[in-house]
Amino acid sequence: MAQFHSLTVSKIIKETSDAVSVSFDIPDSLKADFVFIPGQYLTLKMMISGEDCRRSYSICSSKNEPLTVAVKKVTNGKMSTFINDNLNVGDSIEVMPPEGNFKLNPSEINNRKFVGFAAGSGITPIMSMIKQMVISEPNSQFLLFYSNKTEDEVIFKKQFDQFSETSVNVKFIYTQQKAESSLLEGRIDQQKATELMQSNMSWVNSDAFYLCGPEEMIFSTKNALKSFGVVEDKIKFELFTAPVKLAEKQEPIEVDEDFDGEAMITVICDDEEVEFSLDRDGDTILDAAMDEDVDVPFSCKGAVCCTCKAKVVEGKVTMDANYALSEEEVADGFVLACQSHPASAKVIIDFD
């Protein structure tokens, strides 16, 4: 199981009126732990007003730059507000090594094409991908549709202006101000995503499509791309808010015939085993483990990140939702503990 490490803040840049980028100094002894693939995120842990706060923020740097995340202030968001208003260079933060399946995997091919749809702070992981692509794949191309309310809210605007259009073509879309054309005005819904792709049909056969932002934009865009014949495997997405519709639940799992609804759960964490009983209709395995004072890893508790990823080594488990694990990981027995409930009389789940 990944552990938190204390990292020192080396730089803070105010990107917009309500967003900052935060860079960390990585000691030589931890550099191997913080190697990442562009698109992945860091889980940060801080005590704020006596509360243990944990949040996941995507990396926005390339591998050639200091490890950096971008944090946009969220209304009533304890950690995002603290980071924007109170964090200082020299402060220490508990940080977990990079995680996440939303990533731009390296390739020996040097002429790939990518399309990205992002809204607001959803640009963060895609920015990391673009920066790394420019460095590692000079002949590859990236078409980005980036939506914000106004130009003043565009994170990394100056950095985007420095990219060459031959490799990075950015279409800025505004929902509350005029754009260079009506096509680039308004929210990205299914019709808008369809129109954007229709005006860029040479990109329909791209190698991958990366979608990051609120739920409505992601699933609307995904439906639009599928209408053009884009295969499911090419569409990668990451939610930046907890899902509301829970549109992609796990396939039903057949419950053991002799299971009466109460299971004996064994949780393995940090080489320790803790046992407790849990009703199938009760708390999630994550919450129940926390009630037993097990220091299990977690962040969003909304099926969005995979910080609470664990493996079922015995028994059966159902998940309410899954937006973070790949089909291969699920097939290998991995689950999101924050969404998991027992489906057999005995369940052993391993966080290590």
C-alpha positions in Angstrom: 0.0 0.0 0.0 1.3 3.5 -0.9 2.3 5.6 2.0 2.1 9.3 2.6 5.4 11.2 2.5 6.1 14.7 3.8 7.0 17.0 0.9 8.1 20.7 1.0 6.4 23.3 -1.1 9.0 24.8 -3.4 6.9 27.2 -5.5 3.3 28.6 -5.7 2.1 30.4 -8.8 -1.3 32.2 -8.9 -2.6 31.0 -12.3 -6.0 32.8 -12.0 -7.9 34.7 -9.4 -9.1 31.3 -7.9 -6.5 28.8 -8.9 -2.8 28.2 -8.0 -0.2 25.7 -9.1 1.9 24.2 -6.3 5.3 22.6 -6.8 7.1 20.2 -4.5 10.7 19.5 -3.7 11.3 15.8 -3.9 14.2 14.4 -1.9 16.6 12.1 -3.7 15.5 9.2 -1.5 11.8 9.6 -2.7 12.3 10.3 -6.4 11.7 6.7 -7.4 8.4 6.8 -5.5 7.2 9.9 -7.3 7.8 8.9 -10.9 4.5 9.4 -12.7 2.8 9.0 -16.1 1.2 12.2 -17.4 -2.4 12.3 -16.4 -2.0 10.8 -12.9 -2.8 12.5 -9.6 -1.5 13.0 -6.1 -3.5 12.6 -2.9 -2.7 15.3 -0.4 -3.4 15.1 3.4 -3.6 18.0 5.7 -5.0 18.8 9.2 -7.3 21.8 8.7 -9.2 23.2 11.8 -8.6 19.8 13.5 -10.0 17.8 10.6 -8.1 15.2 8.6 -8.6 16.4 5.0 -7.6 14.4 2.0 -8.1 15.4 -1.6 -6.7 14.3 -5.0 -5.2 16.8 -7.4 -3.9 16.0 -10.9 -0.3 16.6 -11.8 0.1 19.4 -14.4 3.9 19.2 -15.0 6.0 17.3 -17.4 8.6 14.8 -16.2 11.2 17.4 -16.9 9.7 19.9 -14.4 9.3 20.0 -10.7 6.4 17.9 -9.6 3.4 20.3 -9.7 -0.4 20.1 -9.1 -3.0 22.8 -9.9 -5.7 23.5 -7.3 -8.8 25.6 -8.1 -10.7 27.0 -5.1 -14.1 25.3 -4.7 -16.9 26.9 -2.8 -16.9 25.6 0.8 -13.9 23.4 -0.2 -11.7 23.3 2.9 -8.5 22.1 1.4 -8.7 24.0 -1.9 -9.5 27.2 0.0 -6.6 26.6 2.4 -4.1 25.9 -0.4 -5.2 29.0 -2.4 -5.3 31.4 0.6 -3.0 30.1 3.3 -0.3 27.8 1.9 3.2 29.2 1.7 6.5 28.2 0.1 8.4 26.1 2.7 5.3 24.5 4.2 5.2 20.7 4.3 2.3 18.6 3.1 1.7 14.9 3.4 1.6 13.5 -0.2 0.9 10.0 -1.5 2.8 8.8 -4.6 1.1 9.2 -8.0 -1.9 7.1 -8.9 -4.6 6.9 -11.5 -5.5 5.2 -14.8 -6.2 8.4 -16.7 -2.8 8.7 -18.4 -0.9 9.2 -21.6 1.1 6.1 -21.9 4.5 6.3 -23.6 5.0 4.9 -27.1 7.7 4.3 -29.6 5.4 5.8 -32.2 6.2 9.4 -32.7 3.3 10.6 -34.9 0.3 10.0 -32.8 -2.8 12.2 -32.7 -4.9 13.0 -29.6 -8.1 15.0 -28.9 -8.9 16.4 -25.5 -12.1 17.9 -24.0 -11.6 19.8 -20.8 -13.6 22.2 -18.6 -12.2 24.4 -15.8 -9.7 22.7 -13.6 -10.2 19.5 -15.7 -7.4 20.9 -17.8 -4.8 19.9 -15.2 -4.0 16.3 -16.2 -4.3 17.1 -19.9 -1.8 19.9 -19.5 0.7 17.3 -18.2 0.0 15.1 -21.2 0.5 17.9 -23.6 3.7 19.1 -22.1 5.2 15.6 -22.1 4.0 15.0 -25.7 5.7 18.2 -26.9 9.0 17.0 -25.3 8.9 13.3 -26.0 6.9 13.1 -29.3 7.7 16.2 -31.4 5.8 14.8 -34.4 2.6 14.0 -32.5 -0.3 16.4 -32.4 -3.0 17.3 -29.8 -6.3 19.0 -30.5 -7.8 20.5 -27.3 -11.3 21.9 -26.7 -11.1 23.8 -23.4 -14.2 25.3 -21.9 -14.3 28.1 -19.2 -16.8 30.8 -18.2 -14.5 33.6 -19.4 -11.0 34.1 -20.7 -9.9 35.3 -17.2 -10.6 31.8 -15.8 -8.5 30.0 -18.3 -5.8 28.1 -16.3 -2.3 28.0 -18.0 -3.4 30.6 -20.6 0.2 32.0 -21.0 1.6 28.5 -21.3 -0.9 27.6 -24.0 0.1 30.7 -26.0 3.7 29.4 -26.1 2.9 26.1 -27.8 3.2 25.8 -31.6 -0.1 25.2 -33.4 1.7 22.6 -35.5 1.7 20.3 -32.4 -0.9 21.8 -30.0 -4.1 23.3 -31.4 -6.3 24.8 -28.6 -9.9 25.9 -29.2 -11.0 28.0 -26.2 -14.7 27.8 -25.5 -16.5 30.3 -23.3 -19.9 30.0 -21.7 -20.3 33.6 -20.4 -18.4 35.7 -23.0 -18.1 36.1 -26.8 -15.7 33.8 -28.6 -14.1 34.0 -32.1 -17.1 32.1 -33.4 -20.5 30.9 -32.2 -19.2 27.3 -32.4 -16.9 28.1 -29.5 -19.6 29.6 -27.3 -21.8 27.7 -24.8 -21.5 24.6 -22.7 -20.1 21.4 -24.2 -23.2 19.1 -24.4 -23.7 16.3 -26.9 -24.8 18.6 -29.7 -21.8 21.0 -29.1 -19.3 18.1 -29.0 -20.8 16.7 -32.2 -20.5 20.1 -33.9 -16.9 20.5 -32.7 -15.9 17.1 -34.1 -17.8 17.8 -37.4 -15.7 20.9 -37.9 -12.5 18.8 -37.3 -13.3 15.5 -39.0 -9.7 14.7 -39.7 -9.3 14.1 -36.0 -12.0 11.4 -35.7 -9.4 8.6 -36.2 -7.1 9.9 -33.5 -5.2 7.5 -31.3 -7.0 8.5 -28.1 -9.6 11.0 -26.8 -9.2 12.4 -23.3 -12.2 13.9 -21.4 -11.8 15.6 -18.1 -14.3 17.7 -16.2 -17.8 17.5 -14.8 -20.0 14.5 -15.3 -22.5 16.0 -17.8 -19.8 17.1 -20.2 -17.9 13.8 -20.0 -20.9 11.6 -20.8 -22.3 13.9 -23.4 -19.0 14.1 -25.2 -18.5 10.4 -24.9 -21.9 9.8 -26.6 -21.0 12.2 -29.4 -17.7 10.5 -30.1 -19.3 7.1 -30.2 -21.8 8.4 -32.7 -18.8 9.0 -35.0 -17.7 5.4 -34.6 -14.9 6.1 -32.1 -14.4 2.8 -30.3 -14.8 2.7 -26.5 -11.2 1.8 -25.8 -10.0 5.0 -27.3 -12.1 7.2 -25.0 -10.5 7.9 -21.7 -12.1 10.0 -19.0 -11.7 11.3 -15.5 -14.4 12.9 -13.4 -13.4 16.0 -11.4 -16.6 15.9 -9.3 -18.4 13.0 -7.5 -20.9 11.5 -10.0 -24.6 12.1 -9.6 -26.1 9.8 -12.2 -24.0 6.8 -11.4 -24.4 5.8 -15.0 -21.7 3.1 -15.1 -22.4 0.7 -12.3 -20.5 -2.6 -12.0 -22.1 -5.6 -13.7 -24.3 -7.5 -11.2 -22.5 -10.2 -9.2 -24.3 -13.4 -8.3 -24.5 -13.6 -4.5 -23.6 -17.0 -2.8 -26.7 -19.1 -2.1 -25.8 -19.6 1.5 -25.2 -15.8 2.2 -27.8 -14.5 4.5 -26.7 -10.9 4.3 -24.1 -10.7 7.1 -20.5 -11.3 6.2 -17.2 -11.7 8.1 -14.8 -9.2 6.6 -11.0 -9.5 6.9 -9.1 -6.3 6.0 -5.4 -6.5 5.4 -3.6 -3.2 5.7 0.0 -2.4 6.5 0.6 -6.1 7.1 -2.1 -6.2 9.8 -5.4 -8.1 9.7 -8.6 -6.8 11.2 -11.8 -8.8 11.3 -15.4 -7.4 11.7 -18.9 -8.3 10.6 -20.7 -6.3 8.0 -24.2 -6.5 6.5 -24.5 -6.4 2.8 -26.9 -3.5 2.9 -24.8 -1.6 5.6 -21.8 0.7 5.3 -19.2 0.3 2.6 -16.2 -1.9 3.4 -14.1 1.3 3.5 -16.3 3.1 6.1 -16.6 -0.1 8.2 -12.8 -0.5 8.2 -12.4 3.1 9.3 -14.9 2.5 12.1 -12.5 -0.2 13.2 -9.7 2.3 13.3 -7.9 0.8 10.3 -5.8 3.4 8.5 -7.1 2.6 5.1 -6.2 4.9 2.2 -9.0 7.1 0.7 -9.7 10.4 -0.9 -12.8 11.2 -2.8 -15.2 8.4 -1.6 -17.1 8.9 -4.8 -15.7 6.2 -7.2 -13.8 9.0 -9.0 -10.2 8.3 -7.8 -8.6 5.0 -7.1 -6.9 5.8 -3.8 -9.0 3.2 -1.9 -8.2 0.5 -4.5 -7.9 -3.0 -2.9 -7.8 -6.6 -4.0 -10.4 -9.2 -3.1 -8.4 -12.3 -2.3 -11.3 -14.4 -1.1 -15.1 -14.1 -1.4 -17.3 -11.8 -3.5 -17.9 -8.1 -3.4 -20.2 -5.8 -5.3 -19.5 -2.1 -6.1 -22.1 0.6 -6.2 -20.1 2.4 -9.0 -16.7 2.4 -10.6 -15.3 5.4 -12.5 -11.6 4.7 -11.8 -10.7 1.1 -12.3 -10.1 -0.4 -15.7 -11.9 -3.5 -16.8 -8.7 -5.5 -16.5 -8.2 -4.4 -12.9 -11.8 -5.4 -12.0 -11.2 -8.8 -13.8 -8.1 -9.2 -11.6 -10.2 -8.8 -8.5 -9.5 -5.1 -7.6 -12.3 -3.0 -6.2 -12.9 0.5 -4.9 -13.4 -0.1 -1.1 -15.5 3.1 -0.9 -18.1 1.5 -3.1 -17.8 -2.1 -2.0 -20.3 -4.3 -0.1 -20.0 -8.1 0.7 -21.7 -10.6 -1.5 -20.5 -13.8 0.3 -20.3 -14.9 3.9 -16.6 -14.4 4.0 -14.6 -11.7 2.4 -10.8 -11.0 2.6 -9.7 -7.7 1.1 -6.1 -6.6 0.8 -5.0 -3.0 0.6 -1.3 -3.9 0.6 
